[in-house]
Amino acid sequence: MTAALALPLDPMQNVRSVETLSRGSGEDSNYSSRRLAEEHQILQESNVLGLNASWVRGEVSRVYDECKSSNWDGYRAEPVTAEAREIALNFLSALPLVTPPPSVGAEPDGHITLEWYKSPRQTLSVSVSPSGHIYYAALVGSSKQYGSQPFYGLVPREIIHLIERIEAA
């Protein structure tokens, strides 16, 4: 385990949540919000702390390119759309800093899959639909968790908690 993985995953879930909670107004508040967003972006692009590293984003784009045509799997799979790709990239950007990167794949229904896998009993799969819904299923030891909800730019706390539990196992 690296030192980065030992850090808490949610000291500042993401910049959008900070901007949403800001009660300030005026030039100083706007400047502070812009600077915070810029600094967060720099950290997200770091290979150590962030998930915007080009190889993770590249994996999402690679999956999109390979699966954007109907029947991409030879078994009548739906195409992965540009919308699903953008939502998956936004989901990754919204994860807390130091979140371990997932593996990326496509599903026959045209969704993009992000998976955190440690073992058969320590795994989380997040399915990103082109309509903006996220579906997740996890197996952590003998505990099963699953659900779905619309993605509005913030990663649900349940998913962050599941990633933390899988990484801590």
C-alpha positions as CSV (number, residue, x, y, z in Angstrom):
1,M,0.0,0.0,0.0
2,T,1.4,3.4,-0.9
3,A,1.3,6.4,1.4
4,A,-1.2,8.1,-0.9
5,L,-3.7,5.3,-0.4
6,A,-3.5,5.6,3.4
7,L,-4.8,9.2,3.2
8,P,-8.5,9.7,3.9
9,L,-10.4,9.8,0.6
10,D,-12.8,12.6,1.5
11,P,-11.1,15.6,3.1
12,M,-12.7,17.7,0.4
13,Q,-14.9,15.6,-1.8
14,N,-14.6,17.9,-4.8
15,V,-14.5,21.5,-5.8
16,R,-18.1,21.5,-7.0
17,S,-19.3,20.7,-3.5
18,V,-17.2,23.5,-2.0
19,E,-18.6,25.9,-4.6
20,T,-22.1,24.8,-4.0
21,L,-21.7,25.3,-0.2
22,S,-20.1,28.7,-0.6
23,R,-22.2,31.5,0.9
24,G,-19.8,34.2,-0.1
25,S,-20.5,36.7,-2.9
26,G,-18.6,39.5,-4.5
27,E,-15.2,39.8,-6.2
28,D,-13.2,38.2,-3.4
29,S,-15.4,35.2,-3.1
30,N,-15.4,34.7,-6.9
31,Y,-11.6,34.9,-6.9
32,S,-11.3,32.4,-4.1
33,S,-13.7,30.0,-5.8
34,R,-11.7,30.2,-9.1
35,R,-8.4,29.7,-7.3
36,L,-9.7,26.7,-5.4
37,A,-11.0,25.2,-8.7
38,E,-7.6,25.8,-10.4
39,E,-5.6,24.3,-7.6
40,H,-8.0,21.3,-7.4
41,Q,-7.5,20.7,-11.1
42,I,-3.7,20.8,-10.8
43,L,-4.0,18.1,-8.0
44,Q,-6.4,16.0,-10.0
45,E,-4.0,16.0,-12.9
46,S,-1.2,14.7,-10.7
47,N,-0.2,11.1,-11.3
48,V,0.0,10.5,-7.5
49,L,-3.2,12.3,-6.2
50,G,-5.6,12.6,-9.1
51,L,-7.7,10.5,-11.5
52,N,-7.3,12.9,-14.4
53,A,-4.0,11.5,-15.3
54,S,-4.0,11.0,-19.0
55,W,-3.8,7.2,-18.8
56,V,-7.1,6.9,-16.9
57,R,-8.9,9.4,-19.2
58,G,-7.3,7.6,-22.1
59,E,-8.7,4.3,-21.0
60,V,-12.2,5.8,-21.0
61,S,-11.6,7.2,-24.5
62,R,-10.1,3.9,-25.7
63,V,-13.2,2.0,-24.5
64,Y,-15.5,4.6,-26.2
65,D,-13.5,4.3,-29.5
66,E,-13.6,0.5,-29.5
67,C,-17.3,0.3,-28.5
68,K,-19.0,3.2,-30.2
69,S,-20.5,1.1,-33.0
70,S,-23.5,-1.2,-32.6
71,N,-22.7,-4.9,-32.2
72,W,-19.2,-4.0,-31.0
73,D,-19.0,-7.4,-29.1
74,G,-20.5,-9.5,-31.9
75,Y,-23.5,-10.2,-29.8
76,R,-25.7,-7.2,-30.6
77,A,-24.3,-4.9,-28.0
78,E,-25.5,-1.3,-27.8
79,P,-23.0,1.3,-28.8
80,V,-21.2,3.3,-26.1
81,T,-22.2,7.0,-26.6
82,A,-20.2,10.2,-26.3
83,E,-22.6,11.1,-23.5
84,A,-21.7,8.0,-21.5
85,R,-18.0,8.8,-22.1
86,E,-18.4,12.4,-20.9
87,I,-20.4,11.4,-17.8
88,A,-17.8,8.7,-16.9
89,L,-15.0,11.4,-17.2
90,N,-17.0,13.8,-15.0
91,F,-17.6,11.0,-12.5
92,L,-13.8,10.3,-12.3
93,S,-13.1,14.0,-12.0
94,A,-15.6,14.3,-9.1
95,L,-14.0,11.5,-7.1
96,P,-11.9,12.6,-4.1
97,L,-8.2,13.1,-4.5
98,V,-6.1,10.0,-3.9
99,T,-8.9,7.7,-5.0
100,P,-7.3,4.6,-6.6
101,P,-8.0,4.3,-10.3
102,P,-10.6,1.9,-11.5
103,S,-10.4,-0.5,-14.4
104,V,-12.5,0.7,-17.3
105,G,-14.8,-1.3,-19.5
106,A,-18.0,-1.4,-21.5
107,E,-21.2,-3.2,-21.0
108,P,-23.5,-4.7,-23.7
109,D,-26.2,-2.1,-22.8
110,G,-23.9,0.7,-23.9
111,H,-22.9,1.8,-20.3
112,I,-19.3,2.4,-19.3
113,T,-18.1,0.4,-16.3
114,L,-15.7,1.6,-13.7
115,E,-14.5,-1.2,-11.4
116,W,-12.5,-1.3,-8.2
117,Y,-11.4,-4.9,-7.8
118,K,-9.2,-6.3,-5.0
119,S,-10.5,-9.9,-4.8
120,P,-13.7,-11.8,-5.7
121,R,-15.1,-10.7,-2.3
122,Q,-13.7,-7.1,-2.4
123,T,-15.1,-5.5,-5.6
124,L,-17.2,-2.5,-6.7
125,S,-18.6,-2.0,-10.1
126,V,-20.1,1.4,-11.2
127,S,-22.1,1.5,-14.4
128,V,-22.4,4.9,-16.1
129,S,-25.4,5.3,-18.4
130,P,-25.7,7.8,-21.2
131,S,-28.8,9.1,-19.6
132,G,-26.8,10.3,-16.6
133,H,-27.7,7.5,-14.1
134,I,-25.1,5.5,-12.2
135,Y,-25.7,2.0,-11.0
136,Y,-23.4,0.3,-8.6
137,A,-23.0,-3.1,-7.0
138,A,-20.4,-4.1,-4.5
139,L,-19.3,-7.2,-2.6
140,V,-17.3,-6.4,0.5
141,G,-16.7,-9.6,2.4
142,S,-20.1,-11.1,3.0
143,S,-21.9,-7.7,2.6
144,K,-23.6,-6.8,-0.6
145,Q,-24.6,-3.3,-1.6
146,Y,-26.2,-2.0,-4.7
147,G,-28.2,0.9,-5.9
148,S,-28.8,3.6,-8.6
149,Q,-29.3,7.3,-8.8
150,P,-28.9,10.2,-11.2
151,F,-25.4,11.7,-11.4
152,Y,-25.5,15.5,-10.9
153,G,-21.7,16.0,-10.6
154,L,-21.2,14.7,-7.1
155,V,-20.2,11.2,-6.3
156,P,-22.6,9.6,-3.8
157,R,-21.1,9.2,-0.4
158,E,-22.1,5.5,-0.4
159,I,-19.8,4.9,-3.4
160,I,-16.9,6.7,-1.8
161,H,-17.4,4.7,1.3
162,L,-17.4,1.4,-0.7
163,I,-14.2,2.4,-2.4
164,E,-12.6,3.1,1.0
165,R,-13.7,-0.2,2.4
166,I,-12.4,-2.2,-0.6
167,E,-9.0,-0.4,-0.5
168,A,-8.7,-0.9,3.3
169,A,-9.3,-4.6,3.0
